[in-house]
């Protein structure tokens, strides 16, 4: 228990430190003034877009679980997904996170735990890969059209050429997109099956083989990830509009990948912390001042909080 408490305290401290650093860099008073002037209509639309993305996310998870040959009744999985959203908001530092809860719920429907966890992992991985691909394609389009050549970089990047920074950013996205195509070799089931590590490796090899065997069907399900990430980027753009930002949707889509990925880093708490610090750096790449970018990031996190709180009563249901 003391170790869990220490880990939770460390995450809270890290998130608070990053938030304090971000507020200091952009100016706390100015940031608070800007948040007070938020356009509630744009923000309400952002909440609706986020809710739509979560609805499609459930359909994606159901599709992946079905492709893996698991029992995946839509009603049960929708409830489990809503409960997972609530756990991520109500207990964002808990040991039993939302993804773990989804895996356990799927296992209790009569599915093997390994395959259940694999469905959640593939659900996450497909979303992240499509996210990086979308940001890469949009960013390349903006770069070649000249929209990323004369942007206002953060003060920390003074003296750097904006086009060079854009190419460096797009290079990192290209590496992330290429990562799934790197060959992976896992030992077969016959490798030391009697030992503890051997059994684990053999089990991982089985799950990897299952994923490869269903590769085409999984690839056909990527359309749902495309829709999910488009809706999430829409929510972020609407939050930026609510904060008074000038960027268009495609510009926000181009920098969405680092913002969303930072939100799931261990240094954040419920997404807050690392996401705001990253927003401070990447929003200026598309002509949005750092203060507005941080405000948009905070509003985006608030949409997830509101949806999680709305789903919190479902935690009382066993099924």
C-alpha positions in Angstrom: 0.0 0.0 0.0 2.8 2.4 0.8 4.4 1.8 -2.6 1.2 2.5 -4.4 0.7 5.7 -2.4 4.3 6.7 -3.2 3.7 6.2 -6.9 0.5 8.1 -6.8 2.1 11.0 -4.9 5.0 11.0 -7.4 2.6 11.3 -10.3 0.7 14.1 -8.6 3.9 15.9 -7.8 5.2 15.5 -11.4 1.9 16.7 -12.9 1.7 19.7 -10.5 5.3 20.6 -11.3 4.7 20.6 -15.0 1.5 22.6 -14.7 3.3 25.1 -12.5 6.1 25.4 -15.0 3.7 25.9 -17.9 1.7 28.5 -16.0 5.0 30.3 -15.1 6.2 30.3 -18.8 3.0 31.7 -20.2 2.0 33.9 -17.2 -0.5 32.6 -14.7 -2.6 35.7 -14.4 -2.9 36.1 -18.2 -3.8 32.4 -18.6 -6.6 32.7 -15.9 -8.0 35.8 -17.6 -8.1 34.0 -20.9 -9.9 31.0 -19.4 -12.5 33.3 -17.9 -13.3 34.6 -21.4 -13.9 31.1 -22.9 -16.7 30.9 -25.4 -19.1 28.4 -23.9 -20.8 27.7 -27.2 -17.5 26.5 -28.8 -16.7 24.6 -25.7 -20.1 22.8 -25.7 -19.5 21.8 -29.2 -16.1 20.4 -28.2 -17.7 18.3 -25.5 -20.2 16.9 -28.1 -17.3 16.1 -30.5 -15.4 14.3 -27.7 -18.6 12.3 -26.8 -18.9 11.3 -30.4 -15.3 10.1 -30.5 -15.8 8.0 -27.4 -18.9 6.4 -29.0 -16.9 5.4 -32.1 -14.0 4.2 -29.9 -16.4 1.7 -28.3 -17.3 0.4 -31.8 -13.6 0.1 -32.6 -12.9 -2.0 -29.5 -15.9 -4.2 -30.2 -14.7 -4.7 -33.8 -11.1 -5.6 -32.7 -12.4 -8.0 -30.0 -14.6 -9.7 -32.6 -11.7 -10.0 -35.1 -9.7 -11.8 -32.4 -12.5 -14.3 -31.9 -13.6 -13.1 -28.5 -17.1 -12.9 -27.1 -17.9 -9.2 -27.4 -21.5 -8.3 -26.8 -22.0 -4.7 -27.7 -24.1 -3.8 -24.6 -21.6 -5.2 -22.2 -18.6 -3.6 -23.8 -20.2 -0.2 -24.0 -20.9 -0.4 -20.3 -17.3 -1.5 -19.6 -15.9 1.4 -21.8 -18.1 4.0 -20.0 -16.9 2.6 -16.6 -13.3 2.8 -17.8 -13.8 6.5 -18.8 -15.2 7.2 -15.3 -12.3 5.4 -13.6 -9.7 7.4 -15.6 -11.4 10.6 -14.3 -12.5 9.7 -10.8 -9.3 7.6 -10.0 -6.8 8.7 -12.6 -3.8 7.5 -10.5 -5.4 4.2 -9.4 -3.6 0.9 -10.0 -6.7 -0.4 -11.7 -6.8 1.9 -14.7 -9.5 2.2 -17.3 -7.6 -0.1 -19.7 -7.1 -2.8 -17.0 -10.8 -2.6 -16.1 -11.7 -3.1 -19.8 -9.5 -6.2 -20.0 -11.0 -7.7 -16.8 -14.5 -7.0 -17.9 -13.9 -8.7 -21.2 -12.3 -11.7 -19.5 -15.3 -12.1 -17.2 -17.4 -12.6 -20.3 -15.6 -15.9 -20.8 -12.6 -14.8 -22.8 -8.9 -15.6 -22.0 -7.2 -12.7 -20.2 -4.3 -12.5 -22.6 -6.5 -12.1 -25.7 -8.7 -9.6 -23.7 -5.7 -7.5 -22.8 -4.5 -7.7 -26.4 -7.8 -6.3 -27.7 -7.3 -3.3 -25.5 -3.7 -2.9 -26.5 -4.5 -3.1 -30.2 -7.4 -0.6 -29.7 -4.9 1.9 -28.2 -2.1 1.1 -30.7 -4.4 1.5 -33.8 -5.5 4.9 -32.5 -2.0 6.1 -31.8 -0.7 5.0 -35.2 -3.5 6.6 -37.1 -3.1 9.8 -35.0 0.6 10.0 -36.0 -0.2 9.3 -39.6 -2.9 12.0 -39.7 -0.6 14.6 -38.1 2.2 13.6 -40.5 0.1 13.9 -43.6 -1.5 17.1 -42.5 1.8 18.6 -41.4 3.4 17.8 -44.8 0.5 19.4 -46.6 0.9 22.6 -44.5 4.7 22.6 -45.0 4.6 22.3 -48.7 1.8 24.9 -49.0 4.1 27.3 -47.1 1.9 27.6 -44.0 4.6 26.3 -41.7 7.4 28.5 -43.0 6.5 31.8 -41.2 5.2 30.8 -37.9 5.9 32.3 -34.5 8.1 29.9 -32.5 8.3 29.7 -28.7 10.9 31.9 -27.0 13.0 28.8 -26.2 13.4 28.3 -30.0 14.5 31.8 -30.8 17.1 31.8 -33.6 15.9 28.5 -35.1 14.4 28.4 -38.6 10.7 27.5 -38.5 11.0 25.3 -41.6 13.8 23.3 -40.0 11.8 22.8 -36.8 8.8 21.7 -38.8 11.0 19.1 -40.7 12.4 17.9 -37.4 8.9 17.5 -36.0 7.6 15.7 -39.2 10.7 13.4 -39.1 9.8 12.3 -35.6 6.2 11.6 -36.7 7.6 9.6 -39.7 9.6 7.4 -37.3 6.5 6.8 -35.2 4.5 5.8 -38.3 7.2 3.4 -39.5 7.6 1.7 -36.1 4.9 -1.0 -36.5 6.7 -2.2 -39.7 9.9 -3.0 -37.9 10.3 -6.8 -37.8 9.7 -8.4 -34.4 11.0 -11.8 -33.6 9.7 -13.6 -30.5 10.7 -17.1 -29.4 8.3 -19.8 -30.2 6.2 -21.7 -27.7 8.9 -24.5 -27.5 11.4 -22.1 -26.0 11.8 -23.1 -22.3 8.0 -23.6 -21.8 8.5 -25.1 -18.3 10.2 -22.0 -16.8 8.4 -18.9 -15.7 10.0 -16.5 -18.2 9.7 -19.2 -20.9 6.0 -19.5 -20.4 5.6 -15.7 -20.6 7.6 -15.5 -23.8 5.7 -18.4 -25.3 2.4 -16.7 -24.4 3.6 -13.4 -26.0 4.6 -15.4 -29.1 1.1 -16.8 -29.3 -0.5 -13.4 -29.0 1.8 -12.0 -31.6 1.0 -14.8 -34.0 -2.7 -14.2 -33.4 -2.3 -10.5 -34.2 -0.3 -11.3 -37.4 -2.9 -13.9 -38.5 -5.7 -11.4 -38.2 -3.6 -8.6 -39.8 -5.8 -7.9 -42.8 -9.0 -7.8 -40.8 -7.4 -5.5 -38.3 -6.2 -3.3 -41.1 -9.8 -3.0 -42.4 -10.9 -1.8 -39.0 -8.5 1.2 -39.1 -11.3 3.4 -40.6 -12.8 3.6 -37.1 -9.5 4.9 -35.7 -9.4 7.4 -38.5 -12.9 8.7 -37.5 -12.0 8.7 -33.8 -8.8 10.8 -34.3 -10.6 13.2 -36.6 -13.2 13.8 -34.0 -10.6 14.2 -31.2 -8.8 16.7 -33.4 -12.1 18.4 -34.0 -12.6 18.6 -30.2 -9.2 20.1 -29.7 -9.8 22.6 -32.5 -13.1 23.6 -31.0 -11.3 24.1 -27.6 -8.8 26.3 -29.4 -11.7 28.3 -30.9 -13.3 28.6 -27.5 -10.0 30.0 -26.1 -9.9 32.6 -29.0 -7.3 30.9 -31.2 -7.0 31.7 -34.9 -5.8 28.3 -36.3 -7.8 26.2 -38.7 -8.8 22.6 -38.2 -6.0 21.2 -40.4 -3.4 23.2 -38.5 -4.6 21.8 -35.2 -4.7 18.3 -36.7 -1.1 18.7 -37.7 0.1 19.2 -34.0 -2.5 16.9 -32.4 -0.2 13.9 -32.1 2.2 15.2 -29.5 -0.6 16.9 -27.6 -2.6 13.7 -27.3 0.4 11.4 -26.7 1.6 13.7 -23.9 -1.8 13.3 -22.2 -1.2 9.5 -21.6 2.3 9.9 -20.3 3.0 8.8 -16.7 4.1 12.3 -15.8 0.5 13.5 -16.2 -2.4 13.0 -13.9 -5.7 12.5 -15.7 -3.9 13.9 -18.7 -3.0 17.2 -17.1 0.6 18.3 -16.8 2.6 16.9 -19.7 -0.1 17.7 -22.2 -0.2 21.4 -21.3 3.6 21.7 -21.4 3.8 20.1 -24.9 1.0 22.4 -26.1 3.1 25.3 -25.0 5.7 24.2 -27.6 3.7 22.9 -30.5 0.8 25.3 -30.9 3.1 28.1 -31.9 4.2 26.0 -34.8 0.8 26.6 -36.4 0.6 30.3 -35.5 -1.2 30.0 -32.1 0.4 31.8 -29.2 1.6 29.6 -26.4 -1.0 31.0 -23.9 -3.9 30.2 -26.1 -2.5 26.7 -26.8 -2.2 25.9 -23.1 -5.8 27.2 -22.5 -7.0 25.0 -25.4 -5.2 22.0 -23.9 -6.7 22.5 -20.5 -10.2 22.9 -22.0 -9.6 19.6 -24.0 -8.8 17.9 -20.7 -11.9 19.3 -19.1 -14.1 17.8 -21.8 -12.8 14.3 -20.8 -13.4 15.1 -17.2 -17.0 16.1 -17.8 -17.7 13.0 -19.8 -16.0 10.8 -17.2 -18.1 12.4 -14.4 -21.2 11.9 -16.4 -20.4 8.2 -16.7 -19.4 7.9 -13.0 -22.8 6.6 -11.8 -22.3 3.6 -14.0 -19.5 2.4 -11.7 -22.2 1.2 -9.4 -23.4 -1.3 -11.9 -21.8 -4.7 -12.0 -23.0 -5.4 -15.5 
